[in-house]
Amino acid sequence: MVLQKRTLGQSGIIVSCLGLGTVKFGRNQEVKYPENFKLPSDDTISSLLDQAQSLGINFLDTAPAYGSSEQKLGRLLTRRQDWVICTKVGEEFVTGKSFFNFSKQHVRNSIERSLRSLKTDYLDLVLVHSDGNDIAIIDSTDCLETLIQLKEAGLIRAVGMSTKSIEGGIRASDLTDAVMVTYNPGNNENIEVIEYASKKNKGVIIKKALNSGHDCGRNLERNFDFSLNQDGVTSIVFGTINGDHLASNVASAIQVSMKK
């Protein structure tokens, strides 16, 4: 058995049902993982990327707020065309603190910087990195409108929003190509968003399926089964800098996907 590929809503983009999150590639401050960690070397990241690709993963999740993650991916990724890269706009992480800016100019500057950092002339998916005020971002800023304009200009293939509220997730499902929501056995309130987005044939990406690493180990297969086999879910993003964890996660995902 191999890792499933699924279509991201109506976008035509094909992604592996597991995506590799890259927070740990570039940031180890102000994160909510159960253990502290050192940032990995370029050699470690290159090995992880090669391993992920060999296991069937083609989906990478990054963001400007992930420290030096984008720059490292741009430096170390080979065969850009084989990868689906998701990045974000709105959140910045500077001198150990996050701040948010959803203005038109900031969004444009952020996209231009991401293109440079990732050494690419297009971004497959760009998500709004919400500060929690989903509806205010949608209704009172130029953020989504600007992303859609950049999509029409050919710099972005699909746009979406990483939301933090049910109302925001539903609105984003109406207006964009994809949503990213938290969903795990201990936090299932976004089932309403998943079901709504699925009816609209929009992509659904799950964050924190393993509860930011707190539900690894014996809960790994349970959590993957809960999220991956939920109707409407396109892909689960998980983060690791450990090759054994990467292999274990892919094996569990293959195992639970056989149940569906």
C-alpha positions in Angstrom: 0.0 0.0 0.0 1.1 3.6 -0.7 0.1 6.9 0.8 -3.1 8.1 -0.7 -3.3 11.2 -2.8 -6.4 13.4 -2.8 -7.6 16.4 -4.8 -7.7 19.7 -2.9 -11.3 20.7 -3.5 -11.9 22.2 -6.9 -8.4 23.4 -7.4 -7.1 20.4 -9.3 -4.1 20.3 -7.0 -3.2 16.7 -5.9 -1.8 16.3 -2.5 -0.7 13.5 -0.3 -3.1 12.8 2.5 -0.3 13.5 4.9 1.6 16.8 4.6 4.9 17.6 6.3 4.7 20.7 8.5 7.9 22.6 8.8 7.6 24.8 11.9 10.4 22.9 13.5 12.7 23.5 10.6 13.0 27.2 11.4 11.5 28.1 14.8 11.8 26.7 18.3 10.6 29.8 20.3 7.1 30.4 21.5 5.8 27.0 20.3 3.5 24.6 22.1 5.2 21.2 21.6 5.6 18.9 24.6 9.4 18.9 24.4 12.1 21.5 23.6 14.2 20.9 20.5 17.2 22.3 18.6 16.7 23.6 15.1 17.9 20.9 12.7 20.9 21.1 10.4 20.6 21.5 6.7 21.8 17.9 6.3 19.0 16.7 8.6 16.4 18.6 6.7 17.6 17.4 3.4 17.4 13.8 4.6 13.9 14.3 6.0 12.7 15.8 2.7 14.2 12.9 0.7 12.6 10.4 3.1 9.3 12.2 3.0 9.3 12.1 -0.8 10.3 8.4 -0.9 7.3 7.7 1.5 4.9 9.4 -0.9 4.6 12.8 0.7 4.4 15.7 -1.8 2.8 18.4 0.4 4.8 20.8 2.5 3.4 23.4 4.9 5.4 26.5 5.8 4.9 30.1 6.7 6.8 33.4 7.3 6.0 32.9 11.0 7.9 29.7 11.0 11.2 31.5 11.5 13.7 30.4 8.8 11.6 27.6 7.4 10.9 29.1 4.0 14.5 30.1 3.5 15.7 26.6 4.4 13.2 25.0 2.0 14.2 27.3 -0.8 17.8 26.4 -0.2 17.4 22.6 0.1 14.4 21.6 -2.0 15.2 19.8 -5.2 12.8 19.2 -8.1 10.3 22.0 -7.2 7.8 20.6 -9.6 7.4 17.5 -7.5 6.2 19.4 -4.4 3.0 21.1 -3.5 4.0 24.0 -1.2 1.6 25.8 1.1 2.7 29.0 2.8 0.8 31.7 4.6 0.3 35.5 5.0 -0.7 37.7 8.0 1.6 36.5 10.8 5.2 37.5 11.3 7.6 36.2 14.0 10.3 38.7 14.8 12.7 38.8 17.8 10.8 36.0 19.6 7.3 37.5 19.2 4.4 37.2 16.7 2.6 40.2 15.2 -0.1 40.3 12.6 -0.7 42.5 9.5 -3.4 41.8 7.0 -3.1 45.0 4.9 -2.9 44.8 1.1 0.7 46.1 1.0 1.9 43.7 3.6 0.2 40.7 1.9 1.8 41.7 -1.4 5.2 42.1 0.2 4.8 38.8 2.1 4.1 36.9 -1.1 7.0 38.5 -2.9 9.3 37.6 -0.1 8.0 34.0 0.1 8.6 33.6 -3.7 12.2 34.8 -3.2 12.7 32.7 0.0 11.4 29.5 -1.6 13.2 30.2 -4.9 10.0 29.6 -6.9 7.9 31.6 -9.3 4.6 30.3 -8.0 3.0 29.2 -4.7 0.6 26.3 -4.8 -1.5 27.3 -1.8 -1.5 30.4 0.3 -3.5 30.5 3.6 -4.4 33.5 5.7 -2.7 32.9 9.0 -5.5 34.1 11.3 -4.9 35.8 14.6 -8.3 34.5 15.8 -10.4 37.3 14.5 -11.5 35.4 11.4 -14.6 37.4 10.5 -12.9 40.7 11.0 -10.0 39.7 8.7 -12.5 38.6 6.0 -14.8 41.6 6.3 -12.6 44.5 7.4 -9.2 43.9 5.6 -8.0 43.6 2.0 -6.2 40.3 2.8 -8.4 37.8 0.9 -9.1 40.2 -1.9 -5.4 40.8 -2.4 -4.6 37.0 -2.4 -7.3 36.4 -5.0 -5.8 39.2 -7.2 -2.4 37.5 -6.9 -4.0 34.2 -7.8 -5.5 35.8 -10.9 -2.1 37.1 -11.8 -0.7 33.6 -11.7 1.5 33.8 -8.6 -0.7 31.6 -6.6 -2.6 28.4 -7.6 -5.1 28.3 -4.7 -6.0 30.5 -1.7 -7.5 29.6 1.7 -7.5 30.4 5.3 -6.2 28.8 8.5 -9.2 29.6 10.8 -9.8 29.6 14.5 -13.6 29.8 14.6 -16.5 27.9 13.2 -18.0 31.0 11.7 -14.7 31.9 10.1 -14.2 28.5 8.7 -17.7 28.5 7.1 -17.2 32.0 5.6 -13.8 31.0 4.3 -15.3 27.9 2.7 -17.6 30.2 0.8 -14.9 32.6 -0.4 -11.7 30.5 -0.9 -10.4 27.2 -2.3 -9.5 25.6 1.0 -9.6 25.9 4.8 -7.3 24.6 7.5 -8.9 23.7 10.8 -8.0 22.0 14.1 -9.5 18.6 14.4 -8.7 15.7 16.7 -10.5 13.4 19.2 -10.1 16.1 21.9 -11.2 19.0 19.8 -13.9 18.1 17.2 -16.0 21.3 17.0 -14.8 22.0 13.5 -16.7 19.0 12.2 -19.3 21.6 11.2 -16.7 23.4 9.0 -15.5 20.2 7.5 -18.9 19.1 6.5 -19.8 22.5 5.1 -16.6 22.8 3.1 -17.1 19.3 1.8 -20.6 20.2 0.5 -19.0 23.1 -1.3 -16.3 20.8 -2.7 -13.5 22.9 -1.0 -10.2 21.5 0.3 -9.9 20.8 4.0 -6.5 20.5 5.6 -6.3 19.4 9.3 -3.8 21.0 11.7 -3.1 19.7 15.2 -4.4 16.2 14.4 -1.9 14.9 17.0 -2.7 17.8 19.4 0.6 19.5 18.7 2.5 16.3 19.5 0.8 15.6 22.7 -1.1 12.6 21.3 1.8 10.8 19.7 2.7 7.2 20.6 -0.2 5.0 21.5 -2.7 7.6 20.3 -1.2 8.0 16.9 -3.3 5.5 14.9 -6.5 6.6 16.8 -6.0 10.2 15.9 -5.1 9.6 12.3 -8.2 7.3 12.0 -10.3 10.0 13.5 -9.1 12.8 11.2 -8.0 11.1 8.0 -11.1 9.0 7.6 -13.4 11.9 8.2 -15.4 12.6 5.0 -14.3 15.8 3.4 -10.7 15.9 4.8 -8.1 16.3 2.1 -4.9 16.1 4.1 -3.4 16.2 7.6 -0.4 18.3 8.3 2.0 17.1 11.0 5.4 18.3 12.0 8.6 16.4 12.8 12.3 16.5 12.5 12.8 12.9 13.4 13.0 10.3 10.6 11.6 7.5 12.7 8.6 9.5 13.6 8.1 10.4 10.0 8.2 6.8 8.9 5.9 5.8 11.8 3.3 8.5 10.9 3.2 7.5 7.2 2.8 3.8 8.1 -0.1 4.6 10.5 -1.7 6.8 7.9 -1.5 4.0 5.3 -2.9 1.5 7.8 -5.9 3.6 8.8 -6.7 4.6 5.2 -7.2 0.9 4.4 -10.2 1.0 6.8 -12.2 3.4 4.7 
